[in-house]
């Protein structure tokens, strides 16, 4: 077996077309407690381009292979106790978190727990959608308990996280409202199960949300962009309601805290990479059960070959694709 592999990588921060390369790099070997996955696919998420641009980390490694999410087959293990996993179909989570070597490559070595069994009825392309989007959606939906009988507003309903969040909320018994920037995107959200949609470019979100909830306001918001929406919550979230925040285009925004105080608004922040272990285990167990039963739909918006990693990053960065962007990895 060759001691090198094909990978997408960068050696400095910058724009995709300026820094991303595809070439031969050393083949990883699994250490104790690790498995090596022969990757079939790699998922591209917004966090990947933000790291590549240097927005979320102070320094870089000499060579960085991006991406946390992927799917493939375990082909090597770091200890005999893991030999039962050889040949297993898996999906990965947080492959590149605090490490230089992610899934934009033919192989990745990572802790065994970060390679999760992929049911046979789920494709490798779909498996590459799970790590960041599906785990984020599960945590947002269940952050402070079951959303059963709640009215929940999912911001940006056509996004990858929202696609899973809408499904999970509906299966839990919530009434799901969503926002999007076009009729086409609202239709995608409704296809995932949303009960009603609000076109935020044509409608007043607060007025429409209050109308849809009979003047009560929503119980919970699942928020992809705090900076964009922070000023509106007190106008459509019920008193003592909850806003679960997993993203923002600008973290320096100053929310109207006095208004929040008077409203009793509760803000809940989280990042998928730092989920408590018990929360992550429950999320994985729930998602796996749904997939085995064929009750979790995935939306692969576009696929690109590994050689087109620049185009894949740009598609995510420009929000040009509705759904997940996935790289296919050559043998």
C-alpha positions in Angstrom: 0.0 0.0 0.0 1.3 3.5 -0.9 2.4 5.5 2.1 0.8 8.7 0.6 -2.8 9.6 -0.2 -4.6 12.3 -2.2 -6.0 15.2 -0.1 -7.2 18.7 -0.3 -5.2 21.0 2.0 -3.9 24.5 2.7 -0.8 25.8 4.3 -1.9 29.4 5.0 -5.2 31.2 5.6 -7.0 32.9 2.8 -9.5 32.7 0.0 -10.3 29.2 -1.4 -8.8 29.7 -4.8 -5.7 31.3 -3.3 -4.8 28.7 -0.7 -6.5 25.3 -1.3 -4.5 22.7 -3.1 -5.0 19.0 -4.0 -2.0 16.7 -3.9 -0.2 13.8 -2.2 0.3 13.9 1.6 1.5 11.3 4.1 -1.0 8.5 4.8 -2.2 8.6 8.4 -1.7 5.6 10.7 -4.2 5.0 13.5 -2.8 5.3 17.0 -4.1 3.6 20.2 -7.8 3.9 20.5 -8.1 5.1 16.9 -9.4 3.8 13.6 -8.6 4.8 10.1 -11.4 5.4 7.7 -11.1 5.0 3.9 -13.3 7.9 3.0 -15.9 7.9 0.2 -17.2 11.4 0.9 -16.5 14.6 2.8 -19.0 17.2 4.0 -18.3 20.9 3.5 -19.8 23.2 6.2 -19.7 27.0 6.9 -17.3 26.4 9.8 -14.8 24.9 7.3 -14.5 28.1 5.2 -14.4 30.2 8.3 -11.4 28.3 9.7 -9.7 28.4 6.2 -10.1 32.2 6.2 -8.6 32.4 9.7 -11.7 33.7 11.3 -12.0 31.1 14.1 -8.4 30.2 15.1 -5.3 32.3 15.9 -2.7 30.2 14.1 -2.5 27.4 11.6 -0.8 24.0 11.3 2.0 23.6 8.7 -0.5 21.7 6.6 -4.2 21.5 7.2 -6.6 19.1 5.6 -10.1 20.6 6.2 -13.5 19.3 7.0 -15.0 17.5 10.0 -17.7 15.5 8.4 -17.3 12.5 6.1 -18.3 8.9 5.5 -16.5 5.7 4.5 -15.3 2.3 5.6 -12.9 1.5 8.5 -9.8 -0.1 6.9 -7.3 -0.1 9.8 -7.3 0.1 13.6 -4.7 1.1 16.2 -5.2 -1.8 18.6 -6.4 -5.4 18.4 -9.4 -4.6 20.6 -10.9 -2.6 17.7 -10.4 -5.2 15.0 -14.2 -6.0 15.1 -14.7 -2.6 13.5 -12.7 -3.4 10.3 -14.9 -3.1 7.3 -17.6 -1.1 9.1 -19.5 1.7 7.3 -19.2 4.8 9.4 -19.7 8.6 9.5 -17.4 11.0 11.3 -17.8 14.0 13.6 -15.3 16.7 14.6 -12.6 15.0 12.6 -10.6 18.2 12.3 -11.4 19.8 15.6 -8.1 21.0 17.2 -6.3 18.7 14.8 -4.7 19.4 11.4 -6.1 16.4 9.4 -9.8 16.3 8.5 -11.9 14.4 5.9 -11.0 16.1 2.6 -8.7 13.2 1.9 -8.7 9.5 0.9 -8.1 8.5 4.6 -8.5 10.0 8.0 -7.4 8.5 11.4 -9.4 9.6 14.4 -10.6 8.3 17.8 -12.9 5.3 17.4 -15.9 7.1 19.0 -15.7 9.7 16.3 -16.4 7.1 13.6 -20.1 6.2 14.1 -21.8 3.2 12.5 -23.7 4.2 9.3 -26.8 2.1 8.7 -26.8 0.2 5.4 -29.9 2.1 4.1 -28.0 5.5 4.3 -25.6 6.4 1.4 -22.1 7.7 1.9 -23.2 11.0 0.5 -25.9 11.3 3.1 -23.5 10.1 5.8 -21.3 13.1 5.1 -24.2 15.4 6.1 -24.6 14.2 9.6 -21.7 15.4 11.8 -22.2 19.2 12.1 -25.7 19.7 10.7 -27.6 16.8 12.3 -25.9 16.9 15.7 -26.4 20.7 15.8 -30.1 20.3 14.9 -30.7 17.7 17.6 -29.1 19.8 20.3 -31.0 22.9 19.2 -34.3 21.0 19.2 -33.9 19.4 22.6 -31.7 21.9 24.3 -33.9 22.4 27.4 -36.1 19.4 27.1 -38.8 18.2 24.7 -40.4 20.7 22.4 -43.6 18.8 22.4 -46.7 21.1 22.1 -44.4 24.2 21.6 -44.5 26.7 18.7 -40.9 26.8 17.4 -39.5 29.3 14.8 -36.6 27.9 12.9 -34.6 30.7 11.2 -33.3 30.0 7.7 -35.5 27.0 7.1 -33.7 25.9 3.9 -30.3 25.5 5.5 -28.6 22.2 6.3 -29.1 22.4 10.1 -32.7 23.6 9.7 -33.6 20.7 7.4 -32.8 18.3 10.2 -34.2 20.5 13.0 -37.6 20.8 11.3 -37.9 17.0 11.0 -36.8 16.5 14.6 -39.2 19.1 16.0 -42.1 17.7 14.1 -41.4 14.2 15.2 -41.3 15.5 18.8 -44.7 17.1 18.5 -43.9 20.7 18.0 -45.6 23.2 15.7 -42.8 24.5 13.4 -42.7 27.9 11.8 -39.7 28.9 9.6 -38.2 31.8 7.8 -36.5 32.0 4.4 -35.6 34.5 1.8 -37.6 33.1 -1.1 -40.7 31.1 -2.0 -38.5 28.3 -3.3 -36.6 28.0 0.0 -39.9 28.1 2.0 -41.1 25.1 -0.1 -38.0 23.2 0.8 -38.6 23.9 4.5 -42.3 22.8 4.2 -41.2 19.7 2.4 -39.1 18.9 5.5 -42.3 19.3 7.6 -42.6 22.9 8.5 -46.2 23.9 9.3 -45.9 27.5 8.0 -43.3 29.7 6.4 -42.4 33.4 6.5 -40.6 35.1 3.6 -38.6 37.6 5.6 -37.9 39.7 2.4 -41.6 40.2 1.7 -43.3 39.9 5.1 -42.9 41.3 8.6 -41.6 38.4 10.6 -42.9 39.6 14.0 -46.4 40.4 12.7 -46.7 37.1 10.8 -45.3 35.0 13.6 -47.8 36.6 16.1 -50.6 36.0 13.6 -49.6 32.3 13.2 -49.5 31.8 16.9 -52.8 33.5 17.7 -51.1 36.5 19.3 -49.2 34.3 21.8 -45.8 34.4 20.2 -43.5 31.4 19.7 -42.1 29.4 22.6 -38.7 28.9 21.1 -36.4 30.2 18.3 -33.7 28.2 16.7 -31.2 30.8 15.6 -28.6 30.5 12.8 -27.7 34.3 12.7 -27.9 36.2 16.0 -26.5 39.4 14.5 -29.3 39.5 11.9 -32.2 38.8 14.1 -31.3 39.9 17.7 -33.5 43.0 17.7 -36.7 41.2 16.8 -37.1 38.5 19.4 -39.1 40.5 22.0 -41.7 41.2 19.3 -42.6 37.6 18.5 -41.2 35.4 21.3 -43.6 34.9 24.2 -42.5 36.3 27.6 -39.9 33.9 29.2 -39.5 32.3 25.9 -36.2 30.7 24.7 -33.8 31.5 21.8 -31.3 28.7 21.1 -28.3 30.1 19.3 -25.8 28.1 17.3 -24.6 30.7 14.8 -24.0 34.4 13.9 -22.4 36.2 11.1 -21.1 38.8 13.6 -20.4 37.9 17.2 -19.6 41.5 18.1 -23.3 42.5 17.8 -24.7 44.1 21.0 -28.2 42.8 21.6 -30.9 44.9 23.2 -30.3 43.4 26.6 -32.6 45.8 28.5 -35.5 44.7 26.3 -34.5 41.0 26.9 -34.5 41.6 30.7 -37.9 43.1 30.7 -39.2 40.3 28.5 -37.6 37.5 30.5 -36.0 36.3 27.3 -33.8 33.3 27.8 -30.7 32.9 25.5 -29.1 29.5 25.2 -25.7 29.3 23.3 -23.9 26.2 22.2 -21.3 24.9 19.7 -21.5 21.4 18.4 -17.8 20.7 19.0 -18.2 21.0 22.7 -21.4 19.0 23.4 -21.4 17.3 26.7 -20.6 13.6 26.1 -24.0 12.3 27.4 -25.8 14.8 25.1 -23.8 13.6 22.1 -24.4 10.0 22.9 -28.1 10.5 23.1 -28.2 12.6 19.9 -26.3 9.8 18.0 -28.5 7.1 19.4 -31.7 9.0 18.4 -30.4 9.9 14.9 -29.2 6.3 14.3 -32.6 4.9 15.3 -34.4 7.3 12.9 -32.0 6.4 10.1 -32.4 2.7 10.6 -36.2 3.1 10.5 -35.9 5.3 7.3 -37.5 8.2 9.1 -34.7 10.8 8.7 -34.5 12.6 5.4 -31.2 14.0 4.1 -30.7 16.7 1.5 -27.6 16.6 -0.5 -27.7 19.9 -2.4 -24.6 19.4 -4.6 -21.6 17.0 -5.0 -18.2 17.9 -6.2 -15.1 15.7 -6.8 -12.2 16.2 -4.5 -10.3 18.0 -7.3 -13.0 20.7 -7.3 -12.7 21.5 -3.5 -12.3 25.2 -4.4 -15.6 25.3 -6.1 -17.2 23.4 -3.2 -15.9 25.9 -0.6 -17.1 28.8 -2.7 -20.5 27.3 -3.1 -20.9 27.0 0.6 -19.4 30.5 1.2 -21.7 32.1 -1.3 -24.7 30.2 0.0 -25.3 29.0 -3.6 -26.7 25.6 -2.7 -29.8 24.6 -0.8 -28.8 21.6 1.3 -25.4 20.0 2.0 -22.4 20.3 -0.2 -20.5 17.0 -0.4 -17.1 16.1 -1.9 -16.7 12.7 -3.4 -13.4 11.1 -2.7 -11.6 9.0 -5.4 -10.3 5.5 -4.7 
